[in-house]
Amino acid sequence: MKVTVDQDRCVSSGQCVLNAGEVFDQRDDDGVVELLMPEPGPEHIDQTRKAAAACPALAIHLEEHG
């Protein structure tokens, strides 16, 4: 899986961090999403999918491999 984020769309809700804190973080100054792990390992896949689904701004994009 490859993950990308659209920081311009982010509304700083924090759902990404709540669901997948190892994959996402938020900037200290404005709370905008930061991607920590662009290609999460198998142990993070389910959490990353939940984070993308929970994002109210649809700022998280997932590209599934094979």
C-alpha positions as CSV (number, residue, x, y, z in Angstrom):
1,M,0.0,0.0,0.0
2,K,1.1,3.5,-0.8
3,V,-0.3,6.4,1.1
4,T,-0.4,10.1,0.1
5,V,-2.0,13.0,1.8
6,D,-3.5,16.3,0.5
7,Q,-2.5,18.8,3.2
8,D,-4.5,21.5,1.4
9,R,-7.7,19.5,2.0
10,C,-6.9,18.6,5.6
11,V,-9.3,20.1,8.2
12,S,-7.1,19.1,11.2
13,S,-9.7,16.7,12.7
14,G,-7.1,14.3,14.0
15,Q,-8.9,11.2,12.9
16,C,-5.9,10.0,11.1
17,V,-3.7,10.1,14.2
18,L,-6.4,8.5,16.4
19,N,-6.7,5.6,14.0
20,A,-3.1,5.2,12.8
21,G,-0.7,7.2,15.0
22,E,2.3,5.3,13.7
23,V,1.5,6.3,10.1
24,F,0.2,9.9,10.6
25,D,1.0,12.9,12.8
26,Q,-0.2,16.5,12.9
27,R,1.8,19.6,12.7
28,D,2.1,21.4,16.0
29,D,1.3,24.9,14.7
30,D,-2.0,24.2,12.8
31,G,-2.8,20.5,13.2
32,V,-2.5,19.6,9.5
33,V,-1.8,16.0,8.7
34,E,1.8,14.8,8.3
35,L,2.6,11.5,6.7
36,L,5.2,9.5,8.7
37,M,5.0,6.2,6.8
38,P,4.2,6.5,3.0
39,E,4.4,2.7,2.6
40,P,3.1,1.2,5.8
41,G,3.9,-2.4,6.6
42,P,1.3,-5.2,6.9
43,E,0.8,-4.6,10.6
44,H,-0.4,-1.0,9.8
45,I,-2.7,-1.7,6.8
46,D,-6.0,-2.0,8.6
47,Q,-5.4,1.0,10.8
48,T,-4.4,3.1,7.8
49,R,-7.6,2.1,5.9
50,K,-9.6,3.1,9.0
51,A,-7.8,6.4,9.1
52,A,-8.6,7.1,5.5
53,A,-12.2,6.2,5.9
54,A,-12.5,8.4,9.0
55,C,-11.0,11.5,7.4
56,P,-13.9,14.0,7.0
57,A,-12.0,16.0,4.3
58,L,-11.0,12.9,2.3
59,A,-7.4,14.1,2.4
60,I,-5.9,10.6,2.7
61,H,-5.4,8.6,-0.5
62,L,-4.5,4.9,-0.6
63,E,-3.1,3.0,-3.5
64,E,-3.4,-0.7,-3.0
65,H,-0.6,-2.9,-4.4
66,G,-1.4,-6.1,-6.2
